[in-house]
Amino acid sequence: MKLKGKAFKFGNDVNTDEIIPARYLNTIDPTELAKHCMEDADPGFVKKIHQGDIIVAGDNFGCGSSREHAPIAIKGAGVSCVIAKSFARIFYRNAINTGLPIFTSSEASDVIKAGDRVEVNTSKGEITKQGHRTVYKAEVFSGFINEIINSGGLIAYANPGSKTGEGKVEVKAKVKEKEKEKVKVKKAVKKRKVKAKK
């Protein structure tokens, strides 16, 4: 898959409170969170961004509190991916779980400037600037992680095509519970039959 968009550049240690301020954490609705994405880092961000644009940052992007609202807000705002020198560990995992593609590349982070047109080949882990031949390498996700991101997040991956909101895990658990109940009923019926014969 190839992602293309305009680069929005941020520095080091962009924390989750800058990505989505705590005053907006009374919802997990992506549309509502998106309205305030990056508000404390760049107040005009949501007015400037277009669907598919890319955030490029320095070290330790997503540091601070472990709120999953941060990647949800970024994805909801239409950002196709985030490229950074490094990511805070919990943000990294939250991004994967919410289906936000993120790429670690020190070279790309240094070279890409605000306003550059950027292309990311997600399957090859290749980042290029429009009009430049140099290809910058980024970490390629493993098959399992790639499937989660391509599905749109962990919940969607666990529950493809569901309209009930129940994941595969929950469905399997319920099926097992029903099977156990059937076994209990059968045993109870057998006991009654045995008692009736006596």
Secondary structure, 3 states (H helix, E strand, C coil): CEEEEEEEECCCCCEHHHHCCHHHCCCCCHHHHHCCCCCCCCCCHHHHCCCCCEEEECCCECECCCCCHHHHHHHHCCCCEEEECCECHHHHHHHHHHCCCEEECHHHHHHCCCCCEEEEECCCCEEEECCCCCEEECCCCCHHHHHHHHHCCHHHHHCCCCCCCCCHHHHHHHHHHHHHHHHHHHHHHHHHHHHHHC
